[in-house]
Amino acid sequence: MSSSEPAALWDLPEKPPAPQAAPSRARKTPKPGEKAKGAQSPAPERPVARVVVDIPLAHLDRTFDYLVPEKLHETAVPGCRVRVRFAGQLVDGYLIERGETSDYGSKLAFLDRVTSAEPVLPPSLHAVCRAVADRYGGTLSDVLRLAIPPRHAKAEGEPPLAPAAAPAAPDTTAWARYQRGPAFLEALAEAKPANAVWQALPGEDWPRRLAEAAGAVAAGGRGAVLVVPDHRDLTRVHEACAAVVGEDAVVALIAGLGPAERYRRWLAVLRGAVRVVVGTRAAMFAPVHDPGLFAVWDDGDDLHLDPHAPYPHVRDVLMDRAHAAKASLLVGGFARTAEAQLLVESGWAAPVLADRATLRSAAPRVTPVGEDFDVARDEAARVARLPAVAFEAARQAFAADLPALVQVPRRGYVPGLACGNCRTPAHCRRCAGPLALPGGSLDGQPKPPACRWCGVPETAFRCTACGSVRLRAVIVGAKRTAEELGRAFPGVPVRTSGAAEVLASVPGRPALVVCTPGAEPVAEGGYGAALLLDGWALLGRQDLRAGEETLRRWMAAAALVRPAAGGGRVIVGAEAGLAVVQALVRWDPAWHAAQELAERRELGFPPAMRMASVEGSPDAVAGLLDDLPLPESGEVLGPVPIGEVDEEGNADRERALVRVSRAEGRALAASIHAAAARRDARKATEPIRIQLDPLELI
């Protein structure tokens, strides 16, 4: 038999010989009281470490006790990152605190190692994250992922920066234009908690006003956190703060930074090197020392809602932080949300706004125009989608050597088509998808309509309702609008600002600036006119916040226009009798917010009520609802199908809404968390999405 072949069973010895262990390597049995070789000893003081493990399961949302080995006694400080063995695997965690004893009845395991001795989770930040998790029915580990950026060893090893010197008190006389403005700034300077809802005047240099508020706090040695929706606003606020408090005293936090730079700036805040933090929603958890002011600009922007579990909103997080730290909260914007109105009506915050005389001197002249009325009066407006009054306002702006702003609700060319006779939506004959004009030309001719789903061109359209072969634009996008206006105003340059390229600013000379909502660039000296087109497209959306969101977008654009005394005009394409249009004409968003809040109280919608959304498969939603004990005022709405529905009316996903009174909101969050914990403990495999106070309800 060759050596490569296996041995037969009868070739093996009957009993393997006993191994001959070398006497020098033989282990000795430890005597009573004697420590085994290689065994770890617990730390001499406070040997028990309470650790939060980074596992996003609701039934594990608590601390676990571990022993601190003697070798890690100096580095295992509260707030540091650690590695522990959990369920047989090494996982990350944070050491919350150390104690002398443990309530755990069995033997405790030792910490595996200390990843970093940097206390990245101080007690104040841990309390905030715990409060946010409890408010939204989420887990602490999910909130910690949002609050603490990933570690970067090289940035952490750099020497800490020296604390910036306290700046001089800024000039705050510009706040005198607002009622209660000077009193609010005085409270900030004297470190007294004061909460305010600020309605900024049209044309206001609001980044400078926020910087002055932060400077008043920083001059007294306290910290400030200013949160804005996007990068353009962040750049303006950061420059204003640098001019007021100095470059070394302010830092910008944003999730889009590289890992090293983001962690370096975050450590500068944690170590107390800077007093003022500006940023997007990533900055709402910034660990500033001794905070005195938390401010959010334009809280109605949906960018302030974090898309990651537990889906916290910047306004609510800053409100909780201000309450816990006995600091001040400032909610600012040109418009006002129903949530901000609730803060005012409850007395928790005071309104900071200008009197009517000051407002009239700063606001542009607003003219509403209804589409059907103006087309009937001016047939030429049907071709260019602009009535004569809009052309007149644009020409006046160009005559005054000023640019004109054109806001279009949708980007693209012609995002939607309908029958030109009966306005029935045009659909593809192949897949029933919506038809649209792709733009561009083919062999010198404009491209025909094409399906937005399958892409097949439609060269012989015929309406299924009336048989007409004519098509009309349901919604005309920014690109097509720019083409139309370019032909209407020859010789005037046309610039676009939207998803492909967002302009931060434009020169103060004649130009047509066509943009989508939220992408309006700032013009030097202000715009001479603003044309707000297709208002019905915004107001007709199936959304609870359609009116509030429309007014917010209109006011953001109109605020960039010069005052009426300087020739500034705003033409809004909507009927004058609508409440949203009236609020814009009178520049009275507080009146509209009060109406919105009253209607939501009557209908039982947030913020008058607390509401939870549960989305998932029908079995998953039904299982969670069956295991969900509701508070006394609890009510379940639905479930209803979402997404695609088959021929029998069944859907792959469903959504249910759970509604309770505002007083029982925390009870709902606790009940949701407990139900999710029981579901995770049963190892349910079907995914489910739970969100408290969702922005989209319809």
Rosetta blueprint (number, residue, H / E / L):
1 M L
2 S L
3 S L
4 S L
5 E L
6 P L
7 A L
8 A L
9 L H
10 W H
11 D H
12 L L
13 P L
14 E L
15 K L
16 P L
17 P L
18 A L
19 P L
20 Q L
21 A L
22 A L
23 P H
24 S H
25 R H
26 A L
27 R L
28 K L
29 T L
30 P L
31 K L
32 P L
33 G L
34 E L
35 K L
36 A L
37 K L
38 G L
39 A L
40 Q L
41 S L
42 P E
43 A L
44 P L
45 E L
46 R L
47 P L
48 V E
49 A E
50 R E
51 V E
52 V E
53 V E
54 D L
55 I L
56 P L
57 L L
58 A H
59 H H
60 L H
61 D L
62 R L
63 T L
64 F E
65 D E
66 Y E
67 L E
68 V L
69 P E
70 E H
71 K H
72 L H
73 H L
74 E L
75 T L
76 A L
77 V L
78 P L
79 G L
80 C L
81 R E
82 V E
83 R E
84 V E
85 R E
86 F E
87 A L
88 G L
89 Q E
90 L E
91 V E
92 D E
93 G E
94 Y E
95 L E
96 I E
97 E E
98 R E
99 G E
100 E L
101 T L
102 S L
103 D L
104 Y L
105 G L
106 S L
107 K L
108 L L
109 A L
110 F E
111 L L
112 D L
113 R E
114 V E
115 T E
116 S E
117 A L
118 E L
119 P L
120 V L
121 L L
122 P L
123 P H
124 S H
125 L H
126 H H
127 A H
128 V H
129 C H
130 R H
131 A H
132 V H
133 A H
134 D H
135 R H
136 Y L
137 G L
138 G L
139 T L
140 L H
141 S H
142 D H
143 V H
144 L H
145 R H
146 L H
147 A H
148 I L
149 P L
150 P L
151 R L
152 H L
153 A H
154 K H
155 A H
156 E H
157 G H
158 E L
159 P L
160 P L
161 L L
162 A L
163 P L
164 A L
165 A L
166 A L
167 P L
168 A L
169 A L
170 P L
171 D L
172 T L
173 T H
174 A H
175 W H
176 A H
177 R H
178 Y L
179 Q E
180 R L
181 G H
182 P H
183 A H
184 F H
185 L H
186 E H
187 A H
188 L H
189 A H
190 E L
191 A L
192 K L
193 P L
194 A L
195 N E
196 A E
197 V E
198 W E
199 Q E
200 A L
201 L L
202 P L
203 G L
204 E L
205 D L
206 W H
207 P H
208 R H
209 R H
210 L H
211 A H
212 E H
213 A H
214 A H
215 G H
216 A H
217 V H
218 A H
219 A L
220 G L
221 G L
222 R L
223 G E
224 A E
225 V E
226 L E
227 V E
228 V L
229 P L
230 D L
231 H H
232 R H
233 D H
234 L H
235 T H
236 R H
237 V H
238 H H
239 E H
240 A H
241 C H
242 A H
243 A H
244 V H
245 V H
246 G L
247 E H
248 D H
249 A H
250 V E
251 V E
252 A E
253 L E
254 I L
255 A L
256 G L
257 L L
258 G L
259 P H
260 A H
261 E H
262 R H
263 Y H
264 R H
265 R H
266 W H
267 L H
268 A H
269 V H
270 L H
271 R L
272 G L
273 A L
274 V L
275 R L
276 V E
277 V E
278 V E
279 G E
280 T L
281 R H
282 A H
283 A H
284 M L
285 F L
286 A L
287 P L
288 V L
289 H L
290 D L
291 P E
292 G E
293 L E
294 F E
295 A E
296 V E
297 W E
298 D L
299 D L
300 G L
301 D L
302 D H
303 L H
304 H H
305 L E
306 D L
307 P L
308 H L
309 A L
310 P L
311 Y L
312 P L
313 H E
314 V H
315 R H
316 D H
317 V H
318 L H
319 M H
320 D H
321 R H
322 A H
323 H H
324 A H
325 A H
326 K L
327 A L
328 S E
329 L E
330 L E
331 V E
332 G E
333 G E
334 F L
335 A L
336 R L
337 T L
338 A H
339 E H
340 A H
341 Q H
342 L H
343 L H
344 V H
345 E H
346 S L
347 G L
348 W L
349 A L
350 A E
351 P E
352 V E
353 L E
354 A L
355 D L
356 R H
357 A H
358 T H
359 L H
360 R H
361 S H
362 A H
363 A L
364 P L
365 R E
366 V E
367 T E
368 P E
369 V L
370 G L
371 E H
372 D H
373 F H
374 D H
375 V H
376 A H
377 R H
378 D L
379 E L
380 A L
381 A H
382 R H
383 V H
384 A H
385 R L
386 L L
387 P L
388 A H
389 V H
390 A H
391 F H
392 E H
393 A H
394 A H
395 R H
396 Q H
397 A H
398 F H
399 A H
400 A L
401 D L
402 L L
403 P L
404 A E
405 L E
406 V E
407 Q E
408 V L
409 P L
410 R L
411 R L
412 G L
413 Y L
414 V E
415 P L
416 G E
417 L E
418 A E
419 C E
420 G L
421 N L
422 C L
423 R L
424 T L
425 P E
426 A L
427 H E
428 C L
429 R L
430 R L
431 C L
432 A L
433 G L
434 P E
435 L E
436 A E
437 L E
438 P L
439 G L
440 G L
441 S E
442 L E
443 D L
444 G L
445 Q E
446 P E
447 K L
448 P L
449 P L
450 A E
451 C E
452 R L
453 W L
454 C L
455 G L
456 V L
457 P E
458 E L
459 T L
460 A L
461 F L
462 R L
463 C L
464 T L
465 A L
466 C L
467 G L
468 S L
469 V L
470 R L
471 L E
472 R E
473 A E
474 V E
475 I E
476 V L
477 G L
478 A H
479 K H
480 R H
481 T H
482 A H
483 E H
484 E H
485 L H
486 G H
487 R H
488 A H
489 F L
490 P L
491 G L
492 V L
493 P L
494 V E
495 R E
496 T E
497 S E
498 G L
499 A L
500 A L
501 E L
502 V L
503 L L
504 A L
505 S E
506 V E
507 P L
508 G L
509 R L
510 P L
511 A L
512 L E
513 V E
514 V E
515 C E
516 T L
517 P L
518 G L
519 A L
520 E L
521 P L
522 V E
523 A E
524 E L
525 G L
526 G L
527 Y E
528 G L
529 A E
530 A E
531 L E
532 L E
533 L L
534 D L
535 G H
536 W H
537 A H
538 L H
539 L H
540 G L
541 R L
542 Q L
543 D L
544 L L
545 R L
546 A H
547 G H
548 E H
549 E H
550 T H
551 L H
552 R H
553 R H
554 W H
555 M H
556 A H
557 A H
558 A H
559 A L
560 L L
561 V E
562 R L
563 P L
564 A H
565 A H
566 G H
567 G L
568 G L
569 R E
570 V E
571 I E
572 V E
573 G L
574 A L
575 E L
576 A L
577 G L
578 L L
579 A H
580 V H
581 V H
582 Q H
583 A H
584 L H
585 V H
586 R H
587 W L
588 D L
589 P H
590 A H
591 W H
592 H H
593 A H
594 A H
595 Q H
596 E H
597 L H
598 A H
599 E H
600 R H
601 R H
602 E H
603 L H
604 G L
605 F L
606 P L
607 P L
608 A L
609 M E
610 R E
611 M E
612 A E
613 S E
614 V E
615 E E
616 G E
617 S L
618 P H
619 D H
620 A H
621 V H
622 A H
623 G H
624 L H
625 L H
626 D H
627 D L
628 L L
629 P L
630 L L
631 P L
632 E L
633 S L
634 G L
635 E E
636 V E
637 L E
638 G E
639 P E
640 V E
641 P E
642 I E
643 G E
644 E E
645 V E
646 D L
647 E L
648 E L
649 G L
650 N L
651 A E
652 D E
653 R E
654 E E
655 R E
656 A E
657 L E
658 V E
659 R E
660 V E
661 S E
662 R H
663 A H
664 E H
665 G H
666 R H
667 A H
668 L H
669 A H
670 A H
671 S H
672 I H
673 H H
674 A H
675 A H
676 A H
677 A H
678 R H
679 R H
680 D H
681 A H
682 R L
683 K L
684 A L
685 T L
686 E L
687 P L
688 I E
689 R E
690 I E
691 Q E
692 L E
693 D L
694 P L
695 L L
696 E L
697 L L
698 I L
